[in-house]
C-alpha cells in the first residue's frame, strides 16, 4: 500500500498494529511469528484481486454529534453499556494462568493501546464503538446513538494510557484504511461549535 506516496510493506503494516494498537514490540521480519502472520493473511486473501477493496473492510463513516462530545456524559454511557465487560476500572478481563493476555481488552491503563493508536483518536473510536459495541451489536443494527458513541469515546480517551513510541511506525491510520468522513451536512451538525471534545470527567473540570 502507499502512504504519503511511500510504499509500505505488509510487515510494516503488521508492526504498526503491534506497536500502536497492542503497545507491543515490533516483530523481526524474518521471525517465525511474522512469517506465520503473513502466511495467514496471504491465505485468507488468496482469492482477492490485488488492489481491490472488499465491502465491509475498514469502518463505516460516523455522523458528527449534535453536541460537542463530553466525557462526563460518556461516563454514564460507559456505566450503562460497557462496565459489564470492561469493568468499572476499564481494565477488561485477563485470561487465567497459564494463559496470557485478555478475554476483554483494557481500555486505558498500562496494558491498553498507546496514544499513537487509531482508537486514541476520537473519530475512529466513535465509529468503531457505534458499529461494534456493546458486544453482539453490528453495524447494521447499532445500539448506541451517534451522540452516545462520541461521548463514550471521549470518556475512554480521557483516561491515561501508554504514550506513543518515540519513533512511531511509518504507517499512520489513514482515511483509505478507516474511512471516517463527515456526512454531506456535517457543517450543520455542530452550528457555531468546533469538534473539540470535553475530556473532563468530573465536576470542576478535573480530568481523571
N, C-alpha and C positions, 0 to 999 in steps of 0.2 A: 504494500500500500504506500501511498505518498502522503507525507505530512510536511507542509511548508515546502513543497517541491523536492523533498528529500525522500529517497526510498527507505522504507522501514521494513526490516526483516521480521519473519514470524518469531524467531527467538527474542527480538527486541520487544515485540508486542506482548509476548508471554511474560517477559521480565518486568514490563511496565505494570501489568496487573499484580504481579507478585510484590513488587517494591512499594506500590501505592495502595491498591485495594486490600492487600494482605499484610502490608507493612513488614514484608519479609526481605530476605537477602536474595539477590539475583542468582539464577542457576547458570553455571558454566555451559556454554553452547554445546560442548561435547559430553555433557554429563548424561548419565543413564536416565535421569528424570526428564531432562529437556528432550532427549531423543524419544522417550515414551509419549510425552505430551504432543510433540509434533506428529508422531505416527498416528495418534488418536485423531487429531484434527484433520489430517490428510484422509483418514478412513471415513470419517463422517461427512467429509466434503468431496468424496471421490466422484459423485455424480453431478456436482455443481460446476457449471462452466466458469472459467476464470473471469473475474471482473463482474459477475452477476450478483446483485444484492437480493437475497431471498426475502420474501414477505415475512414480517414478524421479527426481523432482526432489529437490534437497537431498541430504542424506546419511542413510544408514541409521543407526539407533542402534547404538552400540558398547557391549558389556558392560563393566562395570568389571573391572579386572585382579585377579588373585588376590593380587598383591603390589604394594606402592607402586611406581609407575614409577621406574625407575632409568636415569639417563643412562649409567652405566658399562656396564650390560648392553646398553643401546641402542647403544653403540659397537660391540659385537660383531655385533649385528643389522645395523647400517649397513655394516660391513666385508663381511659375507656377501652382502647383498642390494642395497645401494644404491651402493656405490663405483663399479661398472662404468659407471653413467650419470652420477651426480652428482660423482664424483671424490673422492679422499681428502680434499681440502680443502673439499669441499662447494660448489664454485663452478660446477658444471654444465659445459655445453659451449656456448661462444659461437659464433655464426654467423661465417662467414668474410666479410671485406670483399668487395664493398661492402655486404653485408647487415649489419643491425644486430640486436641482441638475442641471444637464446639458443635453441639447439635444446633444451637441457635447462636448466631454470632453476636458479640458485644457491639453496641452502637457508639460507645465512647470509652475512654479509659485506655490503659496501656496496650491492650490486645485488640483494639479496634483498628479500622483503616486509618491511615495517617492523613495529614492535612493536604496532601497533594492528590488524593484520590478524587475521582469524579463525584462520589457520594458526599464529599465535603463541600460541593457546590450546590447551592440551594435549588437551582432549577433542575439539575439532574436528580437530586434526591427527591424532590416533589413529584417528578414524573415517574420515577421508579416506585415510590411508595403508593401513588394512586393506582398504578397498574397492577401491583402485586401484593399489597398489604391491606388488611391482615391476612395471615396465611389462609389459602383456599380461594382468595379473590383472584380474578384475572382481568385483563384489560377490557374485556367485553362487558363485564358487569362489576365496575368498581363500587366499593362500599363507601369510601371517604369522598366527601365533596372536594372540589378543587381547592377551596379555601382551607379546609382541614388538612389536606395534603401539604400545602405550603406551610401552614402553621406548625405541623408536627415536624416537618423538615427543618424549620428554623429552630425548634426546640432541640432537635438532635445535634445540629451543627454548633449550637451554642455551648456544648459541653467540651471539656478538654480532651485532647487526643494526641497521639504522637505527631511531631512536626514532620513536614515533608523532608525527603532526603536532601542532603546538601548538594548533591549532583543529581537532579531529577532525571528520570528516563527521557529518552528522546521522543517518546510517544505521548503527547498530551491527549486528554479527552477532547475529541474534535466533533464538530457538528456532523460530519459524514458518518461517524460511528454511533453517535447518540443524537438523533435529530430533534433537539429541543428547540422548537421555533414558536414564536408568539402567533396567535391567530390573527387573521386579517384585521380585526377590530381591536388589536391589542392596545392601541393608544387610548381607546375609550374605556379600557378595563380599569385603569387607575388614573382618573382625571386629576390633574394637578399634583400627582404624587410620584415620587421616584420609588423604584422597586428595591429599596434597601431595607432588609428585614430588621425588626426589633428583636435583638438576641438576648434581651434581659428576661430572665425567667422568674424574678422575684420582685415584689413591690419595692419601690425606691430606686429602681434602675440597676440593681445589683445582679451581675452575672453569677452563675453557679461557681 
